[in-house]
Amino acid sequence: MPFSIDKQNNLLTLLEGLEKIPLNRTEEGNEVEIRYARQAKAKFRTFMKNLNIDSPFKGLTLSISFSGQRFVNWLAKIGDYMKPVGQPSAKVDELRIVLGMYSDDFTDLHNFNDENVGRLTVLIWPFKNGSPAPDPDDLAKLLKPYDLGGLYP
C-alpha cells in the first residue's frame, strides 16, 4: 500500500535534513568491481518490486543514461570549475548524484515526455561547501544541475 501524502511529506522533510550528513566520509569515490555493481543493481530492483513499483507505468526506473556532446561539454565546464582539485579556490568542490522524481511542471517546462511523470531520475548537481554551487559568471544564480537523460526501462 502506498504512503499517504502526510507520511510522504514527513519522510521528505526528514530526508532533506539527512542529505546534509554524508554516511561515508570518503566522498572522493572509486571504481567498483562489476559483480558488486550488478549485485547492488539487483538489490535495488528487488526493493522496488517489493514496493510494488515494477514497471515504468508505476514509476520504475532502473538506470539513466547520459551521452552526447552536450553532456561532455557540461561535464568539462564543471570539471574546470573544480580546479584546483581539493583547494578552497575551486568554484565547485563536489558533484552530487541527487535522486528525484519527475513532476508535471518539470516535464512540461523541459518538453520532456509526460509519460515520465512520477518516474525516478538523477540530477548531477554541482556543490560548493555542502550547498548548491553559485554560478561563477553570475553569483546571484546557482549552477544548473544536469538531467533529462534516457530512462531505462
N, C-alpha and C positions, 0 to 999 in steps of 0.2 A: 504494500500500500504506500503511495507517495506521501511525502511530508506535507503537512498543512503549510499554508503561506506563513503563518506566525512562526512555526518551527523553522522554516527555511530562512526567514529574516533573522531570527535569533542565531542560527548557525552561521549565516553570512557575517553578522556582526562579530561573533567570536572568531571566525576565520580571518577577518580583516585585521584584527588585533594580533593574531598569532603569526600572520605572514611577515611581521616585522622581526620575528625571532627565528633565526636560522637554527635548525636542529643539527645540522652538520657544520661544524666550524671551519672545515677545509673547503671553502667555496670555489676554489680555482677549478675543480673538476678534473676529469681524466677520461681516457678511453676505458671502456669496459669490455670484458670478454663477451663474445656474441652469444654464447649459450646462456649467460646470465641476463643479457638484454632480452633474449627470447623468453626466458622464464618470467621476467618482470612483465613483459607484454601479455603473456598468457594469464598471469595472475590478475592483471587489470581486466581482461576480457571476462574472466570468471566472476570477478567482483561486480562488474556491470550487469552481467547476466543474472546474478543473484538479486540485483536491484530491479529486475525485470526491464532493463534497458538493453535490448538485444537486437535492435535493428536501427538503421538510420532514421526511420519514421518515429522512433521513440527517443531519439537524441543520441544514439550510439555513434561515437567517433573513436576509431582505434589509432589513427595516425593522420598527420597533416604534412603535406609536402610543400616545400618552397624551392622553386627552381627559376632559372632565367636570369637575364642580365639585371633587371630591376632589383632583385634580391641581392645579387652580388654587389651592385653599386651601393645599396643601402648598408650592407654589412661592411663594406670598405670604408664608407663615411664614418660609421660608428666606430670601426676599428681605429681610424685616425684620431677620433675624439678620446680613445682610451690610452693614447700615448702621452707621455711616457708611462708605461705599464707600472702600476703599483705606486705611482707618485701622486702627491696631493694636487699637482698642477693638471693632471688628466681631467678632462671635462666629463668623462664617463668612467666610472670605476667598476661597473658590473653590468652584465646583461642578464635579466631575469626572464625565464620562461614562465609566464603567468597564465594559469588556466582561466578560461572564461566560457561564456555561453552566449550564442548569438540571440539578439532580440530583434523585434520587428524594426525598430528605429535604426539599429546598426545595419541590418541588411538593406533597408531602404536607402539610407544615406550613401552606402558604398555600392549600390546597384549589384548586390550580391543575391544569389538565388534565395527566394523566400522559403523554399523547402528546407533551408538550413537553420531556420529559426528553432531555437531550443537545442541545437547541437553544440557539443563541446568544441572549444577551439583553444589555441595557444596564442599568446601575444608575446613577441620578442620585444622586451621593454628595456631601454637604456636607463640605468640608475646612477646616481651620484650621492654618496653619503647616506645610503639607505632610503632615498626618495627618488621619484622620477626625475631624470636629469633635465636641467634647463637647456634650452636651445642656445648654443654659443653665439648664434647670429642675432638672436632676439631674446634676451634674458627674461622678458615678460611672458614668454611661451615655454612650453616643455617640448623636448624631443618626442616625436611621434613614435609609438610602438609599431611593429611590423606584424601584419596578419593577412588574412584573405588567401591563404594557401589552398591547396587541393585537399578535400576531406575524404578519408577512406574509412569504412566502405562508403 
